[in-house]
């Protein structure tokens, strides 16, 4: 409700430590609010500064929340980290993210593909090719 009031200009901002408030339309968020007589402080975040620094609008933040996790989807998408999520959001800039996610979901259901997990390959610390350095010491690297 506070996010809606802020989005419609009825209040100046929202005081909360929950970042999901931006997903609901808040434009200004005050966090870490402390009324200490000696040292009062708070942190202020604005949607315009998020847009300027990260290039993310509200829809992009909703997409990131789906990919990385939020209050309603705590685990996010398995195997997707913040760099991958930001890259995907950047690539899909200008497209309707939620519609695109829905299309991908429907395609997976239509084709009845089993879910898959993306695992990072181990790479040798010496040559940086796939495989561990122990494997390379024992059998050599097939790429070198």
C-alpha positions as CSV (number, residue, x, y, z in Angstrom):
1,X,0.0,0.0,0.0
2,X,2.8,2.4,0.9
3,X,4.5,1.7,-2.5
4,X,1.2,2.6,-4.3
5,X,0.9,5.8,-2.3
6,X,4.5,6.7,-3.2
7,X,4.0,5.8,-6.9
8,X,0.9,8.0,-7.1
9,X,2.6,10.9,-5.3
10,X,0.5,10.9,-2.2
11,X,3.5,10.3,0.1
12,X,7.2,11.3,-0.3
13,X,8.6,7.8,0.2
14,X,8.4,4.5,2.1
15,X,10.4,3.6,5.2
16,X,11.2,-0.1,4.9
17,X,14.2,-2.5,4.8
18,X,12.4,-4.6,2.2
19,X,13.7,-4.0,-1.3
20,X,10.7,-5.6,-2.8
21,X,8.9,-2.3,-2.3
22,X,10.4,-1.1,-5.6
23,X,8.7,-4.0,-7.4
24,X,5.3,-2.6,-6.2
25,X,6.1,0.8,-7.7
26,X,7.8,2.8,-4.9
27,X,9.9,5.7,-6.2
28,X,11.7,6.6,-3.0
29,X,12.7,4.3,-0.2
30,X,14.2,5.1,3.2
31,X,16.2,2.3,4.8
32,X,18.1,1.8,8.0
33,X,16.0,4.5,9.7
34,X,17.4,5.3,13.1
35,X,16.2,8.1,15.4
36,X,19.2,8.4,17.6
37,X,19.5,11.7,19.4
38,X,23.3,11.8,18.9
39,X,23.5,10.4,15.4
40,X,20.2,10.2,13.5
41,X,20.5,8.7,10.0
42,X,18.8,6.9,7.2
43,X,19.7,5.7,3.7
44,X,17.7,6.9,0.8
45,X,17.3,5.0,-2.5
46,X,15.4,6.3,-5.5
47,X,14.1,4.5,-8.6
48,X,15.7,7.2,-10.7
49,X,19.2,6.4,-9.2
50,X,18.6,2.7,-9.8
51,X,17.7,3.4,-13.4
52,X,20.8,5.6,-13.8
53,X,23.3,3.3,-12.1
54,X,22.0,-0.2,-13.1
55,X,19.9,0.6,-16.1
56,X,17.0,-1.2,-14.5
57,X,13.4,0.0,-14.5
58,X,10.6,-1.5,-12.5
59,X,9.9,-4.3,-15.0
60,X,13.7,-5.1,-15.0
61,X,13.7,-5.3,-11.2
62,X,10.7,-7.7,-11.3
63,X,12.6,-9.8,-13.8
64,X,15.6,-9.9,-11.6
65,X,13.5,-10.8,-8.6
66,X,12.0,-13.7,-10.5
67,X,15.4,-14.9,-11.6
68,X,17.3,-14.4,-8.3
69,X,14.6,-14.8,-5.8
70,X,12.2,-12.6,-3.8
71,X,9.6,-12.9,-1.1
72,X,7.2,-14.8,-3.3
73,X,9.8,-16.9,-5.2
74,X,12.5,-17.4,-2.5
75,X,14.8,-19.6,-4.6
76,X,14.6,-17.9,-7.9
77,X,15.8,-19.9,-10.9
78,X,18.3,-22.6,-10.0
79,X,21.7,-22.0,-11.6
80,X,21.2,-18.3,-12.4
81,X,23.4,-15.8,-10.6
82,X,23.3,-12.1,-10.4
83,X,25.7,-11.5,-13.3
84,X,23.8,-13.9,-15.6
85,X,20.5,-12.3,-14.6
86,X,21.7,-8.8,-15.3
87,X,23.1,-9.9,-18.6
88,X,19.8,-11.4,-19.6
89,X,17.9,-8.4,-18.5
90,X,20.2,-6.2,-20.6
91,X,19.8,-8.4,-23.7
92,X,16.0,-8.4,-23.4
93,X,15.9,-4.6,-22.8
94,X,12.8,-3.1,-24.5
95,X,11.0,-6.4,-24.6
96,X,8.1,-7.3,-22.2
97,X,10.1,-9.5,-19.7
98,X,7.2,-11.1,-18.0
99,X,5.6,-12.0,-21.4
100,X,9.0,-13.4,-22.5
101,X,9.3,-15.5,-19.3
102,X,5.8,-16.8,-19.8
103,X,6.6,-17.8,-23.4
104,X,9.7,-19.8,-22.3
105,X,7.6,-21.5,-19.6
106,X,5.0,-22.5,-22.1
107,X,7.6,-23.8,-24.6
108,X,9.1,-26.0,-21.8
109,X,5.7,-27.3,-20.9
110,X,4.7,-27.9,-24.5
111,X,7.8,-29.8,-25.4
112,X,7.6,-31.7,-22.1
113,X,11.3,-31.2,-21.5
114,X,12.6,-32.3,-18.1
115,X,14.0,-29.5,-16.0
116,X,17.8,-29.2,-16.1
117,X,20.3,-27.8,-13.8
118,X,23.3,-25.8,-15.1
119,X,26.5,-26.8,-13.4
120,X,29.7,-24.9,-13.7
121,X,32.6,-27.0,-15.1
122,X,35.8,-27.4,-13.1
123,X,38.7,-25.9,-14.9
124,X,42.4,-26.6,-14.4
125,X,44.3,-23.9,-12.5
126,X,47.3,-24.2,-14.8
127,X,45.9,-24.3,-18.4
128,X,42.3,-23.2,-17.6
129,X,40.8,-26.0,-19.8
130,X,37.9,-28.2,-18.5
131,X,39.1,-30.7,-15.9
132,X,40.9,-30.5,-12.6
133,X,44.6,-30.0,-12.3
134,X,44.9,-33.5,-10.7
135,X,43.3,-35.1,-13.7
136,X,45.7,-33.2,-16.0
137,X,48.7,-34.3,-13.9
138,X,47.6,-37.9,-14.1
139,X,46.3,-38.2,-17.7
140,X,47.3,-34.9,-19.3
141,X,45.1,-32.3,-20.9
142,X,43.4,-33.4,-24.1
143,X,43.1,-29.7,-25.2
144,X,46.7,-28.7,-24.6
